[in-house]
Amino acid sequence: MEKIKVAVLFGGQSTEHAVSLQSACAVLHAMKGTRFEAVPVGITREGRWFWYRGPLDAVGEGVWEKEECAPVTLTPDASVHGLLVQGAGSLYLDAAFPVLHGKNGEDGTV
């Protein structure tokens, strides 16, 4: 059975950036060995988006940006679900799971 690809969005420009990283680390670890394939997508404090491919614990430790990352953007075509990876083409997704926090439980940066 093919795994369901889920983008796990974390970080962001909120004051709750660090909380998002901790939550995302827990979610990413929980997805290991399930029917889901996690695609970690980190958002920096400056609002830049990256497909993160390094060790999961680096997310929770807040040092993920120093690891293996590739700049990404959402596909501009609403009929194509996925990300455009700079210099590498498209990465197709089945779903997105935002693990973003803000003052009211959401983050308006997405």
Backbone as XML, in Angstrom:
<?xml version="1.0"?>
<chain id="A" units="angstrom">
  <residue number="1" name="MET">
    <atom name="N" x="0.826" y="-1.181" z="0.000"/>
    <atom name="CA" x="0.000" y="0.000" z="0.000"/>
    <atom name="C" x="0.877" y="1.254" z="0.000"/>
  </residue>
  <residue number="2" name="GLU">
    <atom name="N" x="0.566" y="2.182" z="-0.876"/>
    <atom name="CA" x="1.324" y="3.424" z="-0.964"/>
    <atom name="C" x="0.981" y="4.334" z="0.209"/>
  </residue>
  <residue number="3" name="LYS">
    <atom name="N" x="2.000" y="4.924" z="0.792"/>
    <atom name="CA" x="1.783" y="5.808" z="1.943"/>
    <atom name="C" x="1.140" y="7.123" z="1.504"/>
  </residue>
  <residue number="4" name="ILE">
    <atom name="N" x="0.389" y="7.704" z="2.404"/>
    <atom name="CA" x="-0.253" y="9.000" z="2.178"/>
    <atom name="C" x="0.758" y="10.073" z="2.548"/>
  </residue>
  <residue number="5" name="LYS">
    <atom name="N" x="1.102" y="10.952" z="1.578"/>
    <atom name="CA" x="2.093" y="12.010" z="1.817"/>
    <atom name="C" x="1.418" y="13.214" z="2.460"/>
  </residue>
  <residue number="6" name="VAL">
    <atom name="N" x="1.915" y="13.568" z="3.644"/>
    <atom name="CA" x="1.340" y="14.673" z="4.405"/>
    <atom name="C" x="2.427" y="15.697" z="4.719"/>
  </residue>
  <residue number="7" name="ALA">
    <atom name="N" x="2.222" y="16.927" z="4.266"/>
    <atom name="CA" x="3.139" y="18.006" z="4.623"/>
    <atom name="C" x="2.834" y="18.406" z="6.062"/>
  </residue>
  <residue number="8" name="VAL">
    <atom name="N" x="3.851" y="18.413" z="6.900"/>
    <atom name="CA" x="3.714" y="18.872" z="8.280"/>
    <atom name="C" x="4.360" y="20.251" z="8.335"/>
  </residue>
  <residue number="9" name="LEU">
    <atom name="N" x="3.521" y="21.282" z="8.438"/>
    <atom name="CA" x="3.997" y="22.663" z="8.441"/>
    <atom name="C" x="4.320" y="23.084" z="9.870"/>
  </residue>
  <residue number="10" name="PHE">
    <atom name="N" x="5.488" y="23.662" z="10.071"/>
    <atom name="CA" x="5.876" y="24.088" z="11.422"/>
    <atom name="C" x="6.681" y="25.373" z="11.369"/>
  </residue>
  <residue number="11" name="GLY">
    <atom name="N" x="6.794" y="26.021" z="12.522"/>
    <atom name="CA" x="7.562" y="27.259" z="12.641"/>
    <atom name="C" x="6.664" y="28.462" z="12.474"/>
  </residue>
  <residue number="12" name="GLY">
    <atom name="N" x="7.015" y="29.315" z="11.537"/>
    <atom name="CA" x="6.210" y="30.496" z="11.255"/>
    <atom name="C" x="6.725" y="31.746" z="11.937"/>
  </residue>
  <residue number="13" name="GLN">
    <atom name="N" x="6.047" y="32.833" z="11.673"/>
    <atom name="CA" x="6.472" y="34.143" z="12.158"/>
    <atom name="C" x="5.836" y="34.527" z="13.489"/>
  </residue>
  <residue number="14" name="SER">
    <atom name="N" x="5.082" y="33.643" z="14.064"/>
    <atom name="CA" x="4.398" y="33.903" z="15.323"/>
    <atom name="C" x="5.376" y="33.971" z="16.485"/>
  </residue>
  <residue number="15" name="THR">
    <atom name="N" x="4.948" y="34.581" z="17.575"/>
    <atom name="CA" x="5.742" y="34.580" z="18.801"/>
    <atom name="C" x="5.806" y="33.177" z="19.389"/>
  </residue>
  <residue number="16" name="GLU">
    <atom name="N" x="4.944" y="32.274" z="18.936"/>
    <atom name="CA" x="4.893" y="30.893" z="19.412"/>
    <atom name="C" x="5.710" y="29.946" z="18.513"/>
  </residue>
  <residue number="17" name="HIS">
    <atom name="N" x="6.677" y="30.491" z="17.798"/>
    <atom name="CA" x="7.516" y="29.716" z="16.880"/>
    <atom name="C" x="8.125" y="28.491" z="17.566"/>
  </residue>
  <residue number="18" name="ALA">
    <atom name="N" x="8.738" y="28.676" z="18.716"/>
    <atom name="CA" x="9.408" y="27.579" z="19.411"/>
    <atom name="C" x="8.419" y="26.495" z="19.844"/>
  </residue>
  <residue number="19" name="VAL">
    <atom name="N" x="7.211" y="26.886" z="20.229"/>
    <atom name="CA" x="6.186" y="25.917" z="20.626"/>
    <atom name="C" x="5.796" y="25.068" z="19.423"/>
  </residue>
  <residue number="20" name="SER">
    <atom name="N" x="5.689" y="25.696" z="18.267"/>
    <atom name="CA" x="5.370" y="24.974" z="17.038"/>
    <atom name="C" x="6.432" y="23.924" z="16.730"/>
  </residue>
  <residue number="21" name="LEU">
    <atom name="N" x="7.696" y="24.266" z="16.936"/>
    <atom name="CA" x="8.782" y="23.323" z="16.669"/>
    <atom name="C" x="8.679" y="22.100" z="17.572"/>
  </residue>
  <residue number="22" name="GLN">
    <atom name="N" x="8.380" y="22.320" z="18.851"/>
    <atom name="CA" x="8.232" y="21.208" z="19.793"/>
    <atom name="C" x="7.064" y="20.307" z="19.398"/>
  </residue>
  <residue number="23" name="SER">
    <atom name="N" x="5.937" y="20.929" z="19.048"/>
    <atom name="CA" x="4.753" y="20.167" z="18.646"/>
    <atom name="C" x="5.018" y="19.376" z="17.372"/>
  </residue>
  <residue number="24" name="ALA">
    <atom name="N" x="5.658" y="20.014" z="16.403"/>
    <atom name="CA" x="5.939" y="19.353" z="15.129"/>
    <atom name="C" x="6.870" y="18.161" z="15.323"/>
  </residue>
  <residue number="25" name="CYS">
    <atom name="N" x="7.842" y="18.301" z="16.193"/>
    <atom name="CA" x="8.768" y="17.204" z="16.461"/>
    <atom name="C" x="7.989" y="15.993" z="16.983"/>
  </residue>
  <residue number="26" name="ALA">
    <atom name="N" x="7.051" y="16.224" z="17.882"/>
    <atom name="CA" x="6.233" y="15.135" z="18.424"/>
    <atom name="C" x="5.367" y="14.505" z="17.333"/>
  </residue>
  <residue number="27" name="VAL">
    <atom name="N" x="4.767" y="15.337" z="16.488"/>
    <atom name="CA" x="3.925" y="14.832" z="15.396"/>
    <atom name="C" x="4.761" y="14.018" z="14.409"/>
  </residue>
  <residue number="28" name="LEU">
    <atom name="N" x="5.921" y="14.518" z="14.029"/>
    <atom name="CA" x="6.779" y="13.816" z="13.074"/>
    <atom name="C" x="7.225" y="12.461" z="13.614"/>
  </residue>
  <residue number="29" name="HIS">
    <atom name="N" x="7.578" y="12.403" z="14.894"/>
    <atom name="CA" x="7.964" y="11.128" z="15.491"/>
    <atom name="C" x="6.773" y="10.163" z="15.532"/>
  </residue>
  <residue number="30" name="ALA">
    <atom name="N" x="5.591" y="10.688" z="15.834"/>
    <atom name="CA" x="4.396" y="9.841" z="15.913"/>
    <atom name="C" x="4.010" y="9.272" z="14.545"/>
  </residue>
  <residue number="31" name="MET">
    <atom name="N" x="4.352" y="9.967" z="13.468"/>
    <atom name="CA" x="3.999" y="9.509" z="12.120"/>
    <atom name="C" x="4.929" y="8.418" z="11.602"/>
  </residue>
  <residue number="32" name="LYS">
    <atom name="N" x="6.094" y="8.253" z="12.229"/>
    <atom name="CA" x="7.037" y="7.219" z="11.792"/>
    <atom name="C" x="6.400" y="5.852" z="11.954"/>
  </residue>
  <residue number="33" name="GLY">
    <atom name="N" x="6.530" y="5.026" z="10.920"/>
    <atom name="CA" x="6.022" y="3.673" z="10.977"/>
    <atom name="C" x="4.512" y="3.549" z="10.800"/>
  </residue>
  <residue number="34" name="THR">
    <atom name="N" x="3.869" y="4.607" z="10.339"/>
    <atom name="CA" x="2.424" y="4.572" z="10.108"/>
    <atom name="C" x="2.153" y="4.537" z="8.609"/>
  </residue>
  <residue number="35" name="ARG">
    <atom name="N" x="0.902" y="4.653" z="8.240"/>
    <atom name="CA" x="0.545" y="4.659" z="6.818"/>
    <atom name="C" x="0.762" y="6.025" z="6.174"/>
  </residue>
  <residue number="36" name="PHE">
    <atom name="N" x="1.328" y="6.968" z="6.961"/>
    <atom name="CA" x="1.588" y="8.314" z="6.461"/>
    <atom name="C" x="3.074" y="8.545" z="6.250"/>
  </residue>
  <residue number="37" name="GLU">
    <atom name="N" x="3.397" y="9.275" z="5.195"/>
    <atom name="CA" x="4.775" y="9.705" z="4.954"/>
    <atom name="C" x="4.825" y="11.201" z="5.250"/>
  </residue>
  <residue number="38" name="ALA">
    <atom name="N" x="5.529" y="11.558" z="6.299"/>
    <atom name="CA" x="5.636" y="12.960" z="6.679"/>
    <atom name="C" x="6.594" y="13.693" z="5.747"/>
  </residue>
  <residue number="39" name="VAL">
    <atom name="N" x="6.187" y="14.878" z="5.319"/>
    <atom name="CA" x="7.025" y="15.769" z="4.517"/>
    <atom name="C" x="7.180" y="17.048" z="5.347"/>
  </residue>
  <residue number="40" name="PRO">
    <atom name="N" x="8.250" y="17.150" z="6.144"/>
    <atom name="CA" x="8.417" y="18.309" z="7.016"/>
    <atom name="C" x="8.671" y="19.590" z="6.220"/>
  </residue>
  <residue number="41" name="VAL">
    <atom name="N" x="7.860" y="20.597" z="6.480"/>
    <atom name="CA" x="8.013" y="21.899" z="5.819"/>
    <atom name="C" x="8.129" y="22.958" z="6.913"/>
  </residue>
  <residue number="42" name="GLY">
    <atom name="N" x="9.337" y="23.471" z="7.064"/>
    <atom name="CA" x="9.589" y="24.482" z="8.080"/>
    <atom name="C" x="9.445" y="25.878" z="7.522"/>
  </residue>
  <residue number="43" name="ILE">
    <atom name="N" x="8.871" y="26.753" z="8.345"/>
    <atom name="CA" x="8.730" y="28.166" z="7.990"/>
    <atom name="C" x="9.591" y="28.944" z="8.967"/>
  </residue>
  <residue number="44" name="THR">
    <atom name="N" x="10.541" y="29.708" z="8.448"/>
    <atom name="CA" x="11.449" y="30.464" z="9.309"/>
    <atom name="C" x="10.716" y="31.632" z="9.958"/>
  </residue>
  <residue number="45" name="ARG">
    <atom name="N" x="11.362" y="32.247" z="10.913"/>
    <atom name="CA" x="10.793" y="33.445" z="11.559"/>
    <atom name="C" x="10.624" y="34.581" z="10.555"/>
  </residue>
  <residue number="46" name="GLU">
    <atom name="N" x="11.386" y="34.536" z="9.468"/>
    <atom name="CA" x="11.285" y="35.565" z="8.423"/>
    <atom name="C" x="10.219" y="35.219" z="7.392"/>
  </residue>
  <residue number="47" name="GLY">
    <atom name="N" x="9.619" y="34.025" z="7.484"/>
    <atom name="CA" x="8.549" y="33.639" z="6.575"/>
    <atom name="C" x="8.987" y="32.827" z="5.366"/>
  </residue>
  <residue number="48" name="ARG">
    <atom name="N" x="10.229" y="32.374" z="5.324"/>
    <atom name="CA" x="10.703" y="31.551" z="4.206"/>
    <atom name="C" x="10.346" y="30.094" z="4.464"/>
  </residue>
  <residue number="49" name="TRP">
    <atom name="N" x="9.924" y="29.379" z="3.417"/>
    <atom name="CA" x="9.488" y="27.984" z="3.513"/>
    <atom name="C" x="10.579" y="27.057" z="3.006"/>
  </residue>
  <residue number="50" name="PHE">
    <atom name="N" x="10.816" y="25.936" z="3.746"/>
    <atom name="CA" x="11.833" y="24.956" z="3.375"/>
    <atom name="C" x="11.312" y="23.544" z="3.584"/>
  </residue>
  <residue number="51" name="TRP">
    <atom name="N" x="11.637" y="22.658" z="2.636"/>
    <atom name="CA" x="11.418" y="21.228" z="2.816"/>
    <atom name="C" x="12.604" y="20.740" z="3.616"/>
  </residue>
  <residue number="52" name="TYR">
    <atom name="N" x="12.338" y="20.254" z="4.810"/>
    <atom name="CA" x="13.386" y="19.838" z="5.723"/>
    <atom name="C" x="13.595" y="18.332" z="5.619"/>
  </residue>
  <residue number="53" name="ARG">
    <atom name="N" x="14.844" y="17.901" z="5.444"/>
    <atom name="CA" x="15.140" y="16.476" z="5.286"/>
    <atom name="C" x="16.197" y="15.960" z="6.252"/>
  </residue>
  <residue number="54" name="GLY">
    <atom name="N" x="16.394" y="16.662" z="7.335"/>
    <atom name="CA" x="17.404" y="16.248" z="8.310"/>
    <atom name="C" x="16.799" y="15.463" z="9.461"/>
  </residue>
  <residue number="55" name="PRO">
    <atom name="N" x="17.566" y="15.288" z="10.531"/>
    <atom name="CA" x="17.099" y="14.534" z="11.693"/>
    <atom name="C" x="15.902" y="15.212" z="12.368"/>
  </residue>
  <residue number="56" name="LEU">
    <atom name="N" x="14.921" y="14.407" z="12.757"/>
    <atom name="CA" x="13.694" y="14.960" z="13.329"/>
    <atom name="C" x="13.937" y="15.725" z="14.626"/>
  </residue>
  <residue number="57" name="ASP">
    <atom name="N" x="14.851" y="15.259" z="15.445"/>
    <atom name="CA" x="15.093" y="15.933" z="16.721"/>
    <atom name="C" x="15.618" y="17.358" z="16.543"/>
  </residue>
  <residue number="58" name="ALA">
    <atom name="N" x="16.228" y="17.654" z="15.407"/>
    <atom name="CA" x="16.710" y="19.017" z="15.151"/>
    <atom name="C" x="15.548" y="20.005" z="15.063"/>
  </residue>
  <residue number="59" name="VAL">
    <atom name="N" x="14.366" y="19.520" z="14.686"/>
    <atom name="CA" x="13.182" y="20.386" z="14.652"/>
    <atom name="C" x="12.862" y="20.830" z="16.071"/>
  </residue>
  <residue number="60" name="GLY">
    <atom name="N" x="12.725" y="19.896" z="16.982"/>
    <atom name="CA" x="12.397" y="20.213" z="18.369"/>
    <atom name="C" x="13.461" y="21.036" z="19.067"/>
  </residue>
  <residue number="61" name="GLU">
    <atom name="N" x="14.713" y="20.844" z="18.660"/>
    <atom name="CA" x="15.821" y="21.592" z="19.257"/>
    <atom name="C" x="15.960" y="22.989" z="18.659"/>
  </residue>
  <residue number="62" name="GLY">
    <atom name="N" x="15.201" y="23.275" z="17.606"/>
    <atom name="CA" x="15.242" y="24.600" z="16.988"/>
    <atom name="C" x="16.431" y="24.846" z="16.087"/>
  </residue>
  <residue number="63" name="VAL">
    <atom name="N" x="17.121" y="23.793" z="15.677"/>
    <atom name="CA" x="18.309" y="23.963" z="14.827"/>
    <atom name="C" x="18.086" y="23.366" z="13.432"/>
  </residue>
  <residue number="64" name="TRP">
    <atom name="N" x="16.846" y="23.120" z="13.068"/>
    <atom name="CA" x="16.529" y="22.472" z="11.786"/>
    <atom name="C" x="17.046" y="23.266" z="10.597"/>
  </residue>
  <residue number="65" name="GLU">
    <atom name="N" x="17.073" y="24.595" z="10.682"/>
    <atom name="CA" x="17.500" y="25.423" z="9.549"/>
    <atom name="C" x="18.971" y="25.216" z="9.203"/>
  </residue>
  <residue number="66" name="LYS">
    <atom name="N" x="19.753" y="24.665" z="10.122"/>
    <atom name="CA" x="21.172" y="24.430" z="9.888"/>
    <atom name="C" x="21.413" y="23.082" z="9.214"/>
  </residue>
  <residue number="67" name="GLU">
    <atom name="N" x="20.369" y="22.294" z="9.049"/>
    <atom name="CA" x="20.469" y="20.963" z="8.452"/>
    <atom name="C" x="20.088" y="21.029" z="6.970"/>
  </residue>
  <residue number="68" name="GLU">
    <atom name="N" x="19.800" y="19.875" z="6.402"/>
    <atom name="CA" x="19.489" y="19.765" z="4.971"/>
    <atom name="C" x="18.083" y="20.301" z="4.666"/>
  </residue>
  <residue number="69" name="CYS">
    <atom name="N" x="18.042" y="21.419" z="3.948"/>
    <atom name="CA" x="16.781" y="22.076" z="3.597"/>
    <atom name="C" x="16.800" y="22.483" z="2.122"/>
  </residue>
  <residue number="70" name="ALA">
    <atom name="N" x="15.616" y="22.503" z="1.524"/>
    <atom name="CA" x="15.477" y="22.982" z="0.151"/>
    <atom name="C" x="14.334" y="23.997" z="0.129"/>
  </residue>
  <residue number="71" name="PRO">
    <atom name="N" x="14.548" y="25.175" z="-0.458"/>
    <atom name="CA" x="13.475" y="26.164" z="-0.533"/>
    <atom name="C" x="12.282" y="25.637" z="-1.321"/>
  </residue>
  <residue number="72" name="VAL">
    <atom name="N" x="11.076" y="25.892" z="-0.814"/>
    <atom name="CA" x="9.858" y="25.456" z="-1.482"/>
    <atom name="C" x="8.820" y="26.570" z="-1.498"/>
  </residue>
  <residue number="73" name="THR">
    <atom name="N" x="7.884" y="26.438" z="-2.429"/>
    <atom name="CA" x="6.693" y="27.282" z="-2.467"/>
    <atom name="C" x="5.513" y="26.370" z="-2.777"/>
  </residue>
  <residue number="74" name="LEU">
    <atom name="N" x="4.322" y="26.832" z="-2.464"/>
    <atom name="CA" x="3.128" y="26.077" z="-2.834"/>
    <atom name="C" x="2.959" y="26.135" z="-4.340"/>
  </residue>
  <residue number="75" name="THR">
    <atom name="N" x="2.429" y="25.075" z="-4.928"/>
    <atom name="CA" x="2.179" y="25.106" z="-6.365"/>
    <atom name="C" x="1.117" y="26.159" z="-6.646"/>
  </residue>
  <residue number="76" name="PRO">
    <atom name="N" x="1.300" y="26.946" z="-7.690"/>
    <atom name="CA" x="0.325" y="27.991" z="-8.000"/>
    <atom name="C" x="-0.963" y="27.451" z="-8.615"/>
  </residue>
  <residue number="77" name="ASP">
    <atom name="N" x="-0.958" y="26.212" z="-9.074"/>
    <atom name="CA" x="-2.118" y="25.588" z="-9.699"/>
    <atom name="C" x="-2.914" y="24.847" z="-8.623"/>
  </residue>
  <residue number="78" name="ALA">
    <atom name="N" x="-4.122" y="25.310" z="-8.332"/>
    <atom name="CA" x="-4.941" y="24.718" z="-7.268"/>
    <atom name="C" x="-5.316" y="23.269" z="-7.557"/>
  </residue>
  <residue number="79" name="SER">
    <atom name="N" x="-5.251" y="22.854" z="-8.802"/>
    <atom name="CA" x="-5.601" y="21.471" z="-9.134"/>
    <atom name="C" x="-4.445" y="20.505" z="-8.873"/>
  </residue>
  <residue number="80" name="VAL">
    <atom name="N" x="-3.261" y="21.054" z="-8.613"/>
    <atom name="CA" x="-2.083" y="20.236" z="-8.326"/>
    <atom name="C" x="-1.730" y="20.445" z="-6.858"/>
  </residue>
  <residue number="81" name="HIS">
    <atom name="N" x="-1.861" y="19.404" z="-6.063"/>
    <atom name="CA" x="-1.554" y="19.513" z="-4.640"/>
    <atom name="C" x="-0.082" y="19.221" z="-4.429"/>
  </residue>
  <residue number="82" name="GLY">
    <atom name="N" x="0.640" y="20.217" z="-3.958"/>
    <atom name="CA" x="2.037" y="19.950" z="-3.709"/>
    <atom name="C" x="2.871" y="21.197" z="-3.529"/>
  </residue>
  <residue number="83" name="LEU">
    <atom name="N" x="4.162" y="20.965" z="-3.584"/>
    <atom name="CA" x="5.155" y="22.011" z="-3.400"/>
    <atom name="C" x="6.076" y="22.050" z="-4.608"/>
  </residue>
  <residue number="84" name="LEU">
    <atom name="N" x="6.558" y="23.218" z="-4.910"/>
    <atom name="CA" x="7.608" y="23.371" z="-5.911"/>
    <atom name="C" x="8.917" y="23.480" z="-5.150"/>
  </residue>
  <residue number="85" name="VAL">
    <atom name="N" x="9.820" y="22.554" z="-5.427"/>
    <atom name="CA" x="11.111" y="22.517" z="-4.755"/>
    <atom name="C" x="12.112" y="23.214" z="-5.662"/>
  </residue>
  <residue number="86" name="GLN">
    <atom name="N" x="12.763" y="24.253" z="-5.144"/>
    <atom name="CA" x="13.702" y="25.025" z="-5.955"/>
    <atom name="C" x="14.776" y="24.121" z="-6.539"/>
  </residue>
  <residue number="87" name="GLY">
    <atom name="N" x="14.873" y="24.112" z="-7.862"/>
    <atom name="CA" x="15.885" y="23.348" z="-8.569"/>
    <atom name="C" x="15.631" y="21.856" z="-8.678"/>
  </residue>
  <residue number="88" name="ALA">
    <atom name="N" x="14.466" y="21.381" z="-8.176"/>
    <atom name="CA" x="14.235" y="19.935" z="-8.200"/>
    <atom name="C" x="12.838" y="19.544" z="-8.678"/>
  </residue>
  <residue number="89" name="GLY">
    <atom name="N" x="12.019" y="20.485" z="-9.069"/>
    <atom name="CA" x="10.689" y="20.147" z="-9.567"/>
    <atom name="C" x="9.622" y="20.143" z="-8.502"/>
  </residue>
  <residue number="90" name="SER">
    <atom name="N" x="8.626" y="19.278" z="-8.687"/>
    <atom name="CA" x="7.459" y="19.244" z="-7.808"/>
    <atom name="C" x="7.514" y="18.088" z="-6.825"/>
  </residue>
  <residue number="91" name="LEU">
    <atom name="N" x="6.912" y="18.313" z="-5.691"/>
    <atom name="CA" x="6.742" y="17.290" z="-4.675"/>
    <atom name="C" x="5.244" y="17.217" z="-4.406"/>
  </residue>
  <residue number="92" name="TYR">
    <atom name="N" x="4.620" y="16.124" z="-4.816"/>
    <atom name="CA" x="3.168" y="16.006" z="-4.701"/>
    <atom name="C" x="2.766" y="15.537" z="-3.313"/>
  </residue>
  <residue number="93" name="LEU">
    <atom name="N" x="1.663" y="16.080" z="-2.820"/>
    <atom name="CA" x="1.167" y="15.791" z="-1.482"/>
    <atom name="C" x="-0.280" y="15.351" z="-1.538"/>
  </residue>
  <residue number="94" name="ASP">
    <atom name="N" x="-0.671" y="14.569" z="-0.543"/>
    <atom name="CA" x="-2.065" y="14.174" z="-0.400"/>
    <atom name="C" x="-2.798" y="15.084" z="0.585"/>
  </residue>
  <residue number="95" name="ALA">
    <atom name="N" x="-2.060" y="15.648" z="1.538"/>
    <atom name="CA" x="-2.683" y="16.478" z="2.570"/>
    <atom name="C" x="-1.630" y="17.353" z="3.227"/>
  </residue>
  <residue number="96" name="ALA">
    <atom name="N" x="-2.099" y="18.315" z="4.013"/>
    <atom name="CA" x="-1.206" y="19.165" z="4.799"/>
    <atom name="C" x="-1.730" y="19.217" z="6.226"/>
  </residue>
  <residue number="97" name="PHE">
    <atom name="N" x="-0.809" y="19.174" z="7.180"/>
    <atom name="CA" x="-1.151" y="19.226" z="8.593"/>
    <atom name="C" x="-0.374" y="20.376" z="9.213"/>
  </residue>
  <residue number="98" name="PRO">
    <atom name="N" x="-1.033" y="21.525" z="9.415"/>
    <atom name="CA" x="-0.315" y="22.658" z="10.014"/>
    <atom name="C" x="-0.155" y="22.482" z="11.527"/>
  </residue>
  <residue number="99" name="VAL">
    <atom name="N" x="1.080" y="22.525" z="11.985"/>
    <atom name="CA" x="1.387" y="22.477" z="13.412"/>
    <atom name="C" x="1.948" y="23.852" z="13.752"/>
  </residue>
  <residue number="100" name="LEU">
    <atom name="N" x="1.068" y="24.832" z="13.650"/>
    <atom name="CA" x="1.448" y="26.228" z="13.840"/>
    <atom name="C" x="0.685" y="26.778" z="15.041"/>
  </residue>
  <residue number="101" name="HIS">
    <atom name="N" x="1.330" y="27.641" z="15.791"/>
    <atom name="CA" x="0.714" y="28.202" z="16.993"/>
    <atom name="C" x="0.755" y="29.718" z="16.941"/>
  </residue>
  <residue number="102" name="GLY">
    <atom name="N" x="-0.215" y="30.329" z="17.559"/>
    <atom name="CA" x="-0.270" y="31.781" z="17.676"/>
    <atom name="C" x="-0.989" y="32.146" z="18.956"/>
  </residue>
  <residue number="103" name="LYS">
    <atom name="N" x="-1.200" y="33.403" z="19.165"/>
    <atom name="CA" x="-1.852" y="33.872" z="20.396"/>
    <atom name="C" x="-3.248" y="33.270" z="20.565"/>
  </residue>
  <residue number="104" name="ASN">
    <atom name="N" x="-3.937" y="33.023" z="19.465"/>
    <atom name="CA" x="-5.304" y="32.496" z="19.526"/>
    <atom name="C" x="-5.370" y="31.045" z="19.066"/>
  </residue>
  <residue number="105" name="GLY">
    <atom name="N" x="-4.243" y="30.341" z="19.102"/>
    <atom name="CA" x="-4.230" y="28.938" z="18.706"/>
    <atom name="C" x="-4.021" y="28.739" z="17.224"/>
  </residue>
  <residue number="106" name="GLU">
    <atom name="N" x="-3.794" y="29.797" z="16.490"/>
    <atom name="CA" x="-3.540" y="29.694" z="15.049"/>
    <atom name="C" x="-2.414" y="30.651" z="14.694"/>
  </residue>
  <residue number="107" name="ASP">
    <atom name="N" x="-1.912" y="30.501" z="13.513"/>
    <atom name="CA" x="-0.835" y="31.363" z="13.032"/>
    <atom name="C" x="-1.270" y="31.934" z="11.687"/>
  </residue>
  <residue number="108" name="GLY">
    <atom name="N" x="-1.366" y="33.209" z="11.578"/>
    <atom name="CA" x="-1.846" y="33.838" z="10.356"/>
    <atom name="C" x="-0.810" y="33.980" z="9.265"/>
  </residue>
  <residue number="109" name="THR">
    <atom name="N" x="0.329" y="33.280" z="9.380"/>
    <atom name="CA" x="1.380" y="33.448" z="8.389"/>
    <atom name="C" x="1.221" y="32.541" z="7.185"/>
  </residue>
  <residue number="110" name="VAL">
    <atom name="N" x="0.282" y="31.591" z="7.222"/>
    <atom name="CA" x="0.125" y="30.659" z="6.104"/>
    <atom name="C" x="-0.981" y="31.144" z="5.199"/>
  </residue>
</chain>
